[in-house]
Structure formats: C-alpha cells, structure tokens
Amino acid sequence: MTGQLRLDDHLQRYSETAPHALAVAAAVDAIAAAAIEIADLIATGDSADASGLTTGRNSDGDLQRDLDLQADAILRRCLSRLPIAALASEEMREPQIGDREAKICVAIDPLDGSSNIDINMTVGTIFSILPAPDDLALAFHQRGSAQLAAGFVTYGPQTSLVLTLGDGVDIFTLDRRAGCFRLARSAVQISETCEEFAINASNRRHWDTPVRAFVDECLAGVEGPANHNFNMRWIGSLVAEAYRILTRGGVFLYPSDARPGYGDGRLRLTYEAHPMAMIIEQAGGSATTGRERILELSAQSLHQRVPLIMGSSNEVQRVEELHCDPLLVASISAPLFARRGFFRL
C-alpha cells in the first residue's frame, strides 16, 4: 500500500478548488482521524467499552449501545476543533449550534449497524457535509442536493473510507502501520444492471404491492421479465450494503411497510439516506423512496425517517415504475394474466 495517494494529499488538492473546499477538507480529515480511533476501539474486541452492551434508547427511540456513545463522543471531539456552524448526530436530540461565521454544517451517524457488533459483522460511520445557511435553524432542512460532500467508513476486515466531494466517488483504505488512509479505488462506477438484491424478506407480508412485485420479478430469474437470475443478500448494516453495491453492483431496498412505525420508512433522511444517495448517484447509480428522488427531499425534522431504495440504476428505475404505475402492478399481480400466470406463452 506504500506509495498510494494519501487521503490528506487528496484533500489538500481539493481544498484549493472551491469557496467551501478548505472547510470541507478539514471536516473530512477530522472524521478520518476519528474513524481511525473508532476502528482501534472496535478492534479491541474484549474491551468493555466496545462490547456492544445496550445502555438504553436514543432520542428517537432506537436501542443505544455503549459503542454508539463512544463513537459519537470521539467524532464530536475531533470535529470540535474546527469552525463548524452546526452539528447533528443520531445520538443528539437537537442540532448543536457552533461557530455562526463558519461555512459548513455536519451531520453524522456515528455507528451505523451497531447491533452487528455482537456477531462480529461490519459496522460504520456515515457523514454529510452541507453549506451553512444564513438561518442556522434551517441547517438540516436543506435538500440532499445541497450537500457539499458525503461519505461513510466501514469497520470490517479492512477499515475503508468511501468519499465523494461532488466529483465522483473514491475509496480509501486504512494503512494501520502508517496510521493514514490511502487511495484504493478511484472514480468508482456502479453497473447499470445487477445480479444481487438486498431486502429483509421476512417482512414480505407487510410490504406494499409494488415492492412484492419487484422482488417476485427478481425471484423469477431467467423466467421472469428481468431475464436473468439474482442472488439475495441481507446484512442489516447500511454501510456494508452500500459498500457491496459500490464494489460489485446490486440494489438495496428498505421500503416503508405496514408495520407500526414503518409507514414512513425507517432510515433517517438527514444523516443516512441523504449522504448515501449522494454517494450512489456520484457513482452512477440511483436512490429513491420508490416515488421520489432522495436528493430532492428536505427534512422537516432532524430524525425524519424515509424509505430508501438505491443501487444499480436499471433496477431502481424498475422499482419506481412499479410504484408509479398501478396498472402495471395490477397486470403483474393478476392471477391469470400476469407474466407468470396461467396464460403465459
């Protein structure tokens, strides 16, 4: 890995390109430093601080683990050294207003997928960097398309940082010996088509008809309208699912469904769906609720939830078609005249 471009060199070049670039670069550098510390904490394994022990619930009602709080504290400490206008975190009830003269705002999910710690699966950190508006009360009510940068870190067999600065997607891997991130892949592109889909199939009975119709098409394989076979994946960690899509294509679905509390989806718009959508689109993919482009949405509250369907553009487009055309869904679902029905030729 020695000799590959270092993240700090990459950020130095970027810092000279745009009005907000220096502030954005400094924030990414601080998050990278925090990620190295979090990776070390997770890697200890037998540490009581990294045990994944549940300590209660966060301000939005989700289970909160000790490691969630540890990661949040590390990130906030590293970012506190910078001029940041407003900071939001999954572990905070309300945004924290900072330097009113600063140029950027930062939203973080300190430890996505923390429930996977118990089974030694990949977890990660997600972040979004936005311009500071004149009214900081609106800092995290901007459209996703306003983001200046976004990224996530995966803590797995390797610690990798996926980053977009608005001009494509690059992946950096932690060089533990040197204590820095080095470029592993540049200008990442997602294939338009795919052979993998990810969804929690145990919730099928709760899905809306368009989601069931899409999954049925995937399961039909070469005999269905997709005309090729799919493999199904489900990790339950957003960062792991996104990393897989970036490296080998695929589509991920976390739709709304009929369960109590899931009617508006489950992922948070500001610090999960928005940054992931920016990354996926910058890599040539698509991200939608099923009916609306994620980056066109603006949050009405910090912890607003939203459905998220993202990945290879052809498959995401098909999900949107099924959501937006009731007649199409009816034709597929009809027991006698569907593509896989009794009268199929």
C-alpha atoms as a printed R data frame, in Angstrom:
    type eleno elety resid chain resno       x       y       z
1   ATOM     1    CA   MET     A     1   0.000   0.000   0.000
2   ATOM     2    CA   THR     A     2   3.017   2.270   0.393
3   ATOM     3    CA   GLY     A     3   3.214   4.867  -2.365
4   ATOM     4    CA   GLN     A     4  -0.532   5.153  -2.961
5   ATOM     5    CA   LEU     A     5  -2.113   8.595  -2.694
6   ATOM     6    CA   ARG     A     6  -2.817   9.555   0.905
7   ATOM     7    CA   LEU     A     7  -6.182  10.993   1.903
8   ATOM     8    CA   ASP     A     8  -4.578  14.146   3.296
9   ATOM     9    CA   ASP     A     9  -2.851  14.790  -0.050
10  ATOM    10    CA   HIS     A    10  -6.157  14.232  -1.849
11  ATOM    11    CA   LEU     A    11  -7.860  16.709   0.481
12  ATOM    12    CA   GLN     A    12  -5.060  19.236   0.077
13  ATOM    13    CA   ARG     A    13  -5.582  19.275  -3.679
14  ATOM    14    CA   TYR     A    14  -9.340  19.588  -3.264
15  ATOM    15    CA   SER     A    15  -9.075  22.386  -0.667
16  ATOM    16    CA   GLU     A    16  -7.949  24.823  -3.372
17  ATOM    17    CA   THR     A    17 -10.861  24.194  -5.748
18  ATOM    18    CA   ALA     A    18 -13.980  25.897  -4.321
19  ATOM    19    CA   PRO     A    19 -15.112  28.507  -1.737
20  ATOM    20    CA   HIS     A    20 -16.142  25.902   0.848
21  ATOM    21    CA   ALA     A    21 -13.418  23.416  -0.073
22  ATOM    22    CA   LEU     A    22 -10.964  24.226   2.726
23  ATOM    23    CA   ALA     A    23 -13.633  23.835   5.413
24  ATOM    24    CA   VAL     A    24 -14.956  20.625   3.832
25  ATOM    25    CA   ALA     A    25 -11.459  19.153   3.593
26  ATOM    26    CA   ALA     A    26 -10.765  19.943   7.240
27  ATOM    27    CA   ALA     A    27 -14.021  18.254   8.305
28  ATOM    28    CA   VAL     A    28 -13.308  15.112   6.269
29  ATOM    29    CA   ASP     A    29  -9.799  14.991   7.737
30  ATOM    30    CA   ALA     A    30 -11.223  15.239  11.262
31  ATOM    31    CA   ILE     A    31 -13.757  12.484  10.562
32  ATOM    32    CA   ALA     A    32 -10.978  10.287   9.167
33  ATOM    33    CA   ALA     A    33  -8.943  10.824  12.346
34  ATOM    34    CA   ALA     A    34 -11.978   9.910  14.429
35  ATOM    35    CA   ALA     A    35 -12.552   6.811  12.273
36  ATOM    36    CA   ILE     A    36  -9.038   5.560  12.990
37  ATOM    37    CA   GLU     A    37  -9.716   5.916  16.711
38  ATOM    38    CA   ILE     A    38 -13.102   4.182  16.410
39  ATOM    39    CA   ALA     A    39 -11.557   1.364  14.374
40  ATOM    40    CA   ASP     A    40  -8.993   0.797  17.123
41  ATOM    41    CA   LEU     A    41 -11.734   0.807  19.762
42  ATOM    42    CA   ILE     A    42 -13.803  -1.761  17.861
43  ATOM    43    CA   ALA     A    43 -10.760  -3.928  17.142
44  ATOM    44    CA   THR     A    44 -10.003  -4.395  20.850
45  ATOM    45    CA   GLY     A    45 -12.935  -6.803  20.958
46  ATOM    46    CA   ASP     A    46 -12.590  -7.757  24.628
47  ATOM    47    CA   SER     A    47 -12.806  -4.169  25.863
48  ATOM    48    CA   ALA     A    48 -15.868  -3.461  27.993
49  ATOM    49    CA   ASP     A    49 -16.213  -0.146  26.174
50  ATOM    50    CA   ALA     A    50 -16.521  -1.943  22.827
51  ATOM    51    CA   SER     A    51 -18.773  -4.777  23.934
52  ATOM    52    CA   GLY     A    52 -21.916  -3.557  22.201
53  ATOM    53    CA   LEU     A    53 -23.771  -3.586  25.526
54  ATOM    54    CA   THR     A    54 -27.195  -1.941  25.277
55  ATOM    55    CA   THR     A    55 -27.418   1.127  27.523
56  ATOM    56    CA   GLY     A    56 -30.899   2.440  26.673
57  ATOM    57    CA   ARG     A    57 -32.561   4.252  23.784
58  ATOM    58    CA   ASN     A    58 -31.526   7.356  21.891
59  ATOM    59    CA   SER     A    59 -33.673  10.466  21.447
60  ATOM    60    CA   ASP     A    60 -35.529   8.876  18.522
61  ATOM    61    CA   GLY     A    61 -36.349   5.648  20.343
62  ATOM    62    CA   ASP     A    62 -33.807   3.232  18.865
63  ATOM    63    CA   LEU     A    63 -31.717   0.947  21.044
64  ATOM    64    CA   GLN     A    64 -28.482   2.648  22.032
65  ATOM    65    CA   ARG     A    65 -25.293   0.754  22.741
66  ATOM    66    CA   ASP     A    66 -22.262   1.820  24.686
67  ATOM    67    CA   LEU     A    67 -20.238   1.823  21.492
68  ATOM    68    CA   ASP     A    68 -22.731   4.218  19.845
69  ATOM    69    CA   LEU     A    69 -21.992   6.725  22.589
70  ATOM    70    CA   GLN     A    70 -18.250   6.115  22.417
71  ATOM    71    CA   ALA     A    71 -18.192   6.695  18.654
72  ATOM    72    CA   ASP     A    72 -20.351   9.803  18.982
73  ATOM    73    CA   ALA     A    73 -18.032  11.251  21.622
74  ATOM    74    CA   ILE     A    74 -14.924  10.588  19.502
75  ATOM    75    CA   LEU     A    75 -16.408  12.219  16.404
76  ATOM    76    CA   ARG     A    76 -17.704  15.234  18.279
77  ATOM    77    CA   ARG     A    77 -14.336  15.723  19.972
78  ATOM    78    CA   CYS     A    78 -12.446  15.596  16.668
79  ATOM    79    CA   LEU     A    79 -14.913  17.928  14.946
80  ATOM    80    CA   SER     A    80 -14.986  20.372  17.883
81  ATOM    81    CA   ARG     A    81 -11.526  21.591  16.899
82  ATOM    82    CA   LEU     A    82 -12.931  23.059  13.660
83  ATOM    83    CA   PRO     A    83 -15.149  26.041  12.874
84  ATOM    84    CA   ILE     A    84 -18.482  24.293  12.206
85  ATOM    85    CA   ALA     A    85 -21.747  26.221  12.115
86  ATOM    86    CA   ALA     A    86 -23.980  23.336  13.223
87  ATOM    87    CA   LEU     A    87 -23.501  19.684  14.120
88  ATOM    88    CA   ALA     A    88 -26.168  16.974  14.140
89  ATOM    89    CA   SER     A    89 -25.879  13.362  15.250
90  ATOM    90    CA   GLU     A    90 -28.188  10.382  15.574
91  ATOM    91    CA   GLU     A    91 -27.308  10.432  19.268
92  ATOM    92    CA   MET     A    92 -28.369  14.091  19.742
93  ATOM    93    CA   ARG     A    93 -31.910  15.275  20.355
94  ATOM    94    CA   GLU     A    94 -31.356  18.603  18.593
95  ATOM    95    CA   PRO     A    95 -28.553  20.044  16.451
96  ATOM    96    CA   GLN     A    96 -25.713  21.786  18.236
97  ATOM    97    CA   ILE     A    97 -25.107  25.351  17.024
98  ATOM    98    CA   GLY     A    98 -21.419  26.260  16.897
99  ATOM    99    CA   ASP     A    99 -19.491  28.991  15.092
100 ATOM   100    CA   ARG     A   100 -22.068  31.193  13.360
101 ATOM   101    CA   GLU     A   101 -19.398  32.509  10.998
102 ATOM   102    CA   ALA     A   102 -18.403  29.022   9.844
103 ATOM   103    CA   LYS     A   103 -19.100  27.888   6.287
104 ATOM   104    CA   ILE     A   104 -20.292  24.301   6.817
105 ATOM   105    CA   CYS     A   105 -22.650  22.088   8.813
106 ATOM   106    CA   VAL     A   106 -22.021  18.396   9.529
107 ATOM   107    CA   ALA     A   107 -24.489  15.549  10.174
108 ATOM   108    CA   ILE     A   108 -23.287  12.142  11.373
109 ATOM   109    CA   ASP     A   109 -24.492   8.667  12.143
110 ATOM   110    CA   PRO     A   110 -21.625   7.744  14.477
111 ATOM   111    CA   LEU     A   111 -22.046   3.971  14.331
112 ATOM   112    CA   ASP     A   112 -24.421   2.537  11.775
113 ATOM   113    CA   GLY     A   113 -25.346  -1.115  12.293
114 ATOM   114    CA   SER     A   114 -24.113  -1.243  15.885
115 ATOM   115    CA   SER     A   115 -26.383  -4.224  16.618
116 ATOM   116    CA   ASN     A   116 -23.997  -6.239  14.423
117 ATOM   117    CA   ILE     A   117 -21.135  -5.759  16.898
118 ATOM   118    CA   ASP     A   118 -22.307  -8.803  18.866
119 ATOM   119    CA   ILE     A   119 -21.837 -11.082  15.837
120 ATOM   120    CA   ASN     A   120 -18.600  -9.505  14.546
121 ATOM   121    CA   MET     A   121 -20.173  -8.043  11.396
122 ATOM   122    CA   THR     A   122 -19.276  -4.832   9.576
123 ATOM   123    CA   VAL     A   123 -20.440  -1.547  11.113
124 ATOM   124    CA   GLY     A   124 -19.632   2.001  10.106
125 ATOM   125    CA   THR     A   125 -19.845   5.785  10.325
126 ATOM   126    CA   ILE     A   126 -21.892   7.905   7.886
127 ATOM   127    CA   PHE     A   127 -21.476  11.650   7.376
128 ATOM   128    CA   SER     A   128 -22.949  14.517   5.378
129 ATOM   129    CA   ILE     A   129 -21.436  17.985   4.914
130 ATOM   130    CA   LEU     A   130 -23.702  20.895   3.978
131 ATOM   131    CA   PRO     A   131 -23.235  24.624   3.390
132 ATOM   132    CA   ALA     A   132 -24.178  26.810   6.356
133 ATOM   133    CA   PRO     A   133 -27.371  28.757   5.587
134 ATOM   134    CA   ASP     A   134 -27.969  32.288   6.864
135 ATOM   135    CA   ASP     A   135 -30.557  30.902   9.297
136 ATOM   136    CA   LEU     A   136 -28.861  28.037  11.151
137 ATOM   137    CA   ALA     A   137 -32.245  26.775  12.311
138 ATOM   138    CA   LEU     A   138 -32.586  25.557   8.705
139 ATOM   139    CA   ALA     A   139 -29.155  23.917   8.593
140 ATOM   140    CA   PHE     A   140 -30.508  20.363   8.390
141 ATOM   141    CA   HIS     A   141 -33.672  21.153   6.461
142 ATOM   142    CA   GLN     A   142 -31.865  21.558   3.139
143 ATOM   143    CA   ARG     A   143 -32.384  19.315   0.136
144 ATOM   144    CA   GLY     A   144 -29.961  16.467  -0.240
145 ATOM   145    CA   SER     A   145 -28.766  18.034  -3.473
146 ATOM   146    CA   ALA     A   146 -27.258  20.880  -1.406
147 ATOM   147    CA   GLN     A   147 -24.622  18.574   0.115
148 ATOM   148    CA   LEU     A   148 -21.029  19.582  -0.485
149 ATOM   149    CA   ALA     A   149 -19.599  16.172   0.417
150 ATOM   150    CA   ALA     A   150 -20.667  12.855   1.867
151 ATOM   151    CA   GLY     A   151 -19.078   9.607   2.883
152 ATOM   152    CA   PHE     A   152 -19.008   6.607   5.127
153 ATOM   153    CA   VAL     A   153 -16.455   4.445   6.876
154 ATOM   154    CA   THR     A   154 -16.701   0.667   7.173
155 ATOM   155    CA   TYR     A   155 -15.097  -1.111  10.122
156 ATOM   156    CA   GLY     A   156 -14.626  -4.667   8.917
157 ATOM   157    CA   PRO     A   157 -11.725  -6.853   7.774
158 ATOM   158    CA   GLN     A   158 -10.415  -3.562   6.379
159 ATOM   159    CA   THR     A   159 -11.269  -0.061   7.536
160 ATOM   160    CA   SER     A   160 -12.330   1.785   4.396
161 ATOM   161    CA   LEU     A   161 -13.466   5.356   3.841
162 ATOM   162    CA   VAL     A   162 -15.825   5.974   0.908
163 ATOM   163    CA   LEU     A   163 -15.846   9.636  -0.091
164 ATOM   164    CA   THR     A   164 -17.477  11.954  -2.581
165 ATOM   165    CA   LEU     A   165 -16.542  15.611  -2.797
166 ATOM   166    CA   GLY     A   166 -19.099  16.165  -5.538
167 ATOM   167    CA   ASP     A   167 -16.938  14.883  -8.383
168 ATOM   168    CA   GLY     A   168 -17.145  11.092  -8.303
169 ATOM   169    CA   VAL     A   169 -16.516   8.524  -5.587
170 ATOM   170    CA   ASP     A   170 -13.166   7.349  -4.233
171 ATOM   171    CA   ILE     A   171 -12.417   4.604  -1.709
172 ATOM   172    CA   PHE     A   172  -9.534   4.895   0.747
173 ATOM   173    CA   THR     A   173  -8.278   2.055   2.940
174 ATOM   174    CA   LEU     A   174  -6.623   2.464   6.321
175 ATOM   175    CA   ASP     A   175  -2.905   1.746   6.354
176 ATOM   176    CA   ARG     A   176  -2.598   0.757  10.007
177 ATOM   177    CA   ARG     A   177   1.178   0.836  10.044
178 ATOM   178    CA   ALA     A   178   1.319   4.422   8.814
179 ATOM   179    CA   GLY     A   179  -1.878   5.493  10.585
180 ATOM   180    CA   CYS     A   180  -3.405   7.048   7.458
181 ATOM   181    CA   PHE     A   181  -5.911   6.334   4.704
182 ATOM   182    CA   ARG     A   182  -4.570   5.584   1.212
183 ATOM   183    CA   LEU     A   183  -6.425   5.570  -2.097
184 ATOM   184    CA   ALA     A   184  -7.581   2.060  -3.037
185 ATOM   185    CA   ARG     A   185 -10.081   2.772  -5.839
186 ATOM   186    CA   SER     A   186 -10.833   5.979  -7.718
187 ATOM   187    CA   ALA     A   187 -13.801   7.080  -9.836
188 ATOM   188    CA   VAL     A   188 -15.936   4.136  -8.676
189 ATOM   189    CA   GLN     A   189 -18.846   3.322 -11.006
190 ATOM   190    CA   ILE     A   190 -21.889   1.130 -10.337
191 ATOM   191    CA   SER     A   191 -23.047  -1.115 -13.159
192 ATOM   192    CA   GLU     A   192 -26.469  -0.133 -14.577
193 ATOM   193    CA   THR     A   193 -27.664  -3.730 -14.201
194 ATOM   194    CA   CYS     A   194 -27.085  -6.146 -11.359
195 ATOM   195    CA   GLU     A   195 -27.468  -9.702 -10.180
196 ATOM   196    CA   GLU     A   196 -27.940  -9.090  -6.446
197 ATOM   197    CA   PHE     A   197 -30.761  -7.576  -4.448
198 ATOM   198    CA   ALA     A   198 -30.881  -6.934  -0.705
199 ATOM   199    CA   ILE     A   199 -34.063  -6.791   1.354
200 ATOM   200    CA   ASN     A   200 -35.298  -8.261   4.625
201 ATOM   201    CA   ALA     A   201 -37.563 -10.918   3.121
202 ATOM   202    CA   SER     A   202 -39.065 -11.813   6.495
203 ATOM   203    CA   ASN     A   203 -41.205  -8.655   6.185
204 ATOM   204    CA   ARG     A   204 -42.790  -9.672   2.883
205 ATOM   205    CA   ARG     A   205 -46.294  -9.851   4.352
206 ATOM   206    CA   HIS     A   206 -46.015  -6.182   5.348
207 ATOM   207    CA   TRP     A   207 -44.721  -4.820   2.014
208 ATOM   208    CA   ASP     A   208 -46.724  -2.696  -0.392
209 ATOM   209    CA   THR     A   209 -47.691  -4.407  -3.647
210 ATOM   210    CA   PRO     A   210 -45.003  -2.686  -5.815
211 ATOM   211    CA   VAL     A   211 -42.221  -3.975  -3.557
212 ATOM   212    CA   ARG     A   212 -43.622  -7.518  -3.600
213 ATOM   213    CA   ALA     A   213 -43.940  -7.319  -7.378
214 ATOM   214    CA   PHE     A   214 -40.309  -6.263  -7.799
215 ATOM   215    CA   VAL     A   215 -38.997  -8.990  -5.514
216 ATOM   216    CA   ASP     A   216 -41.167 -11.551  -7.309
217 ATOM   217    CA   GLU     A   217 -39.566 -10.481 -10.584
218 ATOM   218    CA   CYS     A   218 -36.123 -10.974  -9.064
219 ATOM   219    CA   LEU     A   219 -37.069 -14.396  -7.739
220 ATOM   220    CA   ALA     A   220 -38.446 -15.421 -11.133
221 ATOM   221    CA   GLY     A   221 -34.906 -15.164 -12.512
222 ATOM   222    CA   VAL     A   222 -34.384 -16.014 -16.194
223 ATOM   223    CA   GLU     A   223 -38.055 -16.998 -16.475
224 ATOM   224    CA   GLY     A   224 -39.207 -13.526 -15.411
225 ATOM   225    CA   PRO     A   225 -39.146 -10.078 -17.037
226 ATOM   226    CA   ALA     A   226 -35.632  -9.356 -15.735
227 ATOM   227    CA   ASN     A   227 -34.399 -12.287 -17.845
228 ATOM   228    CA   HIS     A   228 -31.536 -13.159 -15.513
229 ATOM   229    CA   ASN     A   229 -31.005 -14.802 -12.158
230 ATOM   230    CA   PHE     A   230 -30.449 -12.876  -8.925
231 ATOM   231    CA   ASN     A   231 -28.817 -13.683  -5.624
232 ATOM   232    CA   MET     A   232 -30.360 -12.249  -2.470
233 ATOM   233    CA   ARG     A   233 -28.275 -10.592   0.257
234 ATOM   234    CA   TRP     A   234 -29.207  -9.037   3.585
235 ATOM   235    CA   ILE     A   235 -26.635  -7.876   6.128
236 ATOM   236    CA   GLY     A   236 -28.683  -5.388   8.145
237 ATOM   237    CA   SER     A   237 -25.887  -2.791   8.046
238 ATOM   238    CA   LEU     A   238 -26.421   0.135   5.675
239 ATOM   239    CA   VAL     A   239 -22.703   0.824   5.244
240 ATOM   240    CA   ALA     A   240 -21.996  -2.823   4.388
241 ATOM   241    CA   GLU     A   241 -24.852  -2.949   1.885
242 ATOM   242    CA   ALA     A   242 -23.681   0.284   0.221
243 ATOM   243    CA   TYR     A   243 -20.074  -0.889   0.070
244 ATOM   244    CA   ARG     A   244 -21.136  -4.100  -1.632
245 ATOM   245    CA   ILE     A   245 -23.135  -2.144  -4.232
246 ATOM   246    CA   LEU     A   246 -20.166   0.128  -4.920
247 ATOM   247    CA   THR     A   247 -17.801  -2.791  -5.373
248 ATOM   248    CA   ARG     A   248 -19.938  -5.250  -7.359
249 ATOM   249    CA   GLY     A   249 -23.305  -3.664  -8.135
250 ATOM   250    CA   GLY     A   250 -26.739  -4.510  -6.806
251 ATOM   251    CA   VAL     A   251 -29.867  -2.928  -5.410
252 ATOM   252    CA   PHE     A   252 -30.814  -2.349  -1.750
253 ATOM   253    CA   LEU     A   253 -34.386  -1.923  -0.552
254 ATOM   254    CA   TYR     A   254 -35.504  -0.676   2.861
255 ATOM   255    CA   PRO     A   255 -39.067   0.308   1.948
256 ATOM   256    CA   SER     A   256 -41.907   1.594   4.045
257 ATOM   257    CA   ASP     A   257 -44.337  -1.115   5.089
258 ATOM   258    CA   ALA     A   258 -47.494  -1.788   7.089
259 ATOM   259    CA   ARG     A   259 -45.855  -2.368  10.480
260 ATOM   260    CA   PRO     A   260 -46.430   0.236  13.204
261 ATOM   261    CA   GLY     A   261 -43.629   2.809  12.989
262 ATOM   262    CA   TYR     A   262 -42.566   1.780   9.469
263 ATOM   263    CA   GLY     A   263 -45.135   3.705   7.423
264 ATOM   264    CA   ASP     A   264 -42.596   6.395   6.528
265 ATOM   265    CA   GLY     A   265 -39.659   4.024   6.228
266 ATOM   266    CA   ARG     A   266 -37.054   3.516   8.901
267 ATOM   267    CA   LEU     A   267 -33.790   5.114   7.803
268 ATOM   268    CA   ARG     A   268 -33.077   8.736   8.694
269 ATOM   269    CA   LEU     A   269 -33.099  11.194   5.819
270 ATOM   270    CA   THR     A   270 -30.534  13.729   7.056
271 ATOM   271    CA   TYR     A   271 -27.620  11.550   8.112
272 ATOM   272    CA   GLU     A   272 -28.311   8.210   6.409
273 ATOM   273    CA   ALA     A   273 -30.373   8.470   3.208
274 ATOM   274    CA   HIS     A   274 -29.056  11.845   2.021
275 ATOM   275    CA   PRO     A   275 -25.337  11.005   2.198
276 ATOM   276    CA   MET     A   276 -25.866   7.508   0.803
277 ATOM   277    CA   ALA     A   277 -27.925   8.901  -2.078
278 ATOM   278    CA   MET     A   278 -25.213  11.419  -2.948
279 ATOM   279    CA   ILE     A   279 -22.561   8.698  -2.944
280 ATOM   280    CA   ILE     A   280 -24.638   6.287  -5.025
281 ATOM   281    CA   GLU     A   281 -25.562   8.942  -7.603
282 ATOM   282    CA   GLN     A   282 -21.973  10.171  -7.843
283 ATOM   283    CA   ALA     A   283 -21.043   6.574  -8.698
284 ATOM   284    CA   GLY     A   284 -23.626   6.398 -11.479
285 ATOM   285    CA   GLY     A   285 -26.429   4.729  -9.538
286 ATOM   286    CA   SER     A   286 -29.836   5.932  -8.336
287 ATOM   287    CA   ALA     A   287 -31.540   6.448  -4.984
288 ATOM   288    CA   THR     A   288 -35.275   6.872  -4.430
289 ATOM   289    CA   THR     A   289 -38.106   6.412  -1.955
290 ATOM   290    CA   GLY     A   290 -39.886   4.475  -4.682
291 ATOM   291    CA   ARG     A   291 -41.697   7.610  -5.785
292 ATOM   292    CA   GLU     A   292 -39.242  10.472  -5.262
293 ATOM   293    CA   ARG     A   293 -35.537  11.049  -5.770
294 ATOM   294    CA   ILE     A   294 -33.916  11.096  -2.325
295 ATOM   295    CA   LEU     A   295 -31.731  14.124  -3.108
296 ATOM   296    CA   GLU     A   296 -34.823  16.214  -3.916
297 ATOM   297    CA   LEU     A   297 -36.183  15.770  -0.401
298 ATOM   298    CA   SER     A   298 -35.654  18.130   2.528
299 ATOM   299    CA   ALA     A   299 -36.135  17.015   6.123
300 ATOM   300    CA   GLN     A   300 -38.872  18.548   8.236
301 ATOM   301    CA   SER     A   301 -37.225  17.297  11.423
302 ATOM   302    CA   LEU     A   302 -33.726  16.140  12.328
303 ATOM   303    CA   HIS     A   303 -34.605  12.477  12.762
304 ATOM   304    CA   GLN     A   304 -37.179  12.232   9.954
305 ATOM   305    CA   ARG     A   305 -37.427   8.727   8.524
306 ATOM   306    CA   VAL     A   306 -37.713   7.784   4.877
307 ATOM   307    CA   PRO     A   307 -37.829   4.688   2.628
308 ATOM   308    CA   LEU     A   308 -34.578   4.079   0.746
309 ATOM   309    CA   ILE     A   309 -34.108   2.095  -2.466
310 ATOM   310    CA   MET     A   310 -30.666   2.528  -4.012
311 ATOM   311    CA   GLY     A   311 -28.159   0.933  -6.320
312 ATOM   312    CA   SER     A   312 -27.921  -0.022  -9.982
313 ATOM   313    CA   SER     A   313 -29.975   2.463 -11.977
314 ATOM   314    CA   ASN     A   314 -31.964  -0.005 -14.101
315 ATOM   315    CA   GLU     A   315 -33.260  -1.881 -11.071
316 ATOM   316    CA   VAL     A   316 -34.066   1.291  -9.113
317 ATOM   317    CA   GLN     A   317 -35.918   2.630 -12.153
318 ATOM   318    CA   ARG     A   318 -37.947  -0.588 -12.283
319 ATOM   319    CA   VAL     A   319 -38.965  -0.169  -8.629
320 ATOM   320    CA   GLU     A   320 -40.080   3.398  -9.392
321 ATOM   321    CA   GLU     A   321 -42.089   2.208 -12.413
322 ATOM   322    CA   LEU     A   322 -43.929  -0.288 -10.229
323 ATOM   323    CA   HIS     A   323 -44.668   2.355  -7.579
324 ATOM   324    CA   CYS     A   324 -45.894   4.948 -10.071
325 ATOM   325    CA   ASP     A   325 -47.986   2.788 -12.422
326 ATOM   326    CA   PRO     A   326 -50.854   0.955 -10.656
327 ATOM   327    CA   LEU     A   327 -51.977  -0.621 -13.926
328 ATOM   328    CA   LEU     A   328 -48.549  -2.147 -14.426
329 ATOM   329    CA   VAL     A   329 -48.590  -3.633 -10.936
330 ATOM   330    CA   ALA     A   330 -52.127  -4.926 -11.473
331 ATOM   331    CA   SER     A   331 -51.101  -6.622 -14.715
332 ATOM   332    CA   ILE     A   332 -48.221  -8.366 -12.967
333 ATOM   333    CA   SER     A   333 -50.279  -9.355  -9.935
334 ATOM   334    CA   ALA     A   334 -53.354 -10.644 -11.821
335 ATOM   335    CA   PRO     A   335 -53.561 -14.403 -11.161
336 ATOM   336    CA   LEU     A   336 -54.494 -15.439 -14.702
337 ATOM   337    CA   PHE     A   337 -52.912 -12.845 -16.943
338 ATOM   338    CA   ALA     A   338 -49.661 -11.986 -15.162
339 ATOM   339    CA   ARG     A   339 -46.277 -12.637 -16.754
340 ATOM   340    CA   ARG     A   340 -46.049 -15.826 -14.726
341 ATOM   341    CA   GLY     A   341 -49.773 -16.564 -14.890
342 ATOM   342    CA   PHE     A   342 -51.847 -19.407 -16.302
343 ATOM   343    CA   PHE     A   343 -51.986 -17.960 -19.816
344 ATOM   344    CA   ARG     A   344 -48.325 -17.113 -20.151
345 ATOM   345    CA   LEU     A   345 -46.995 -18.000 -23.631
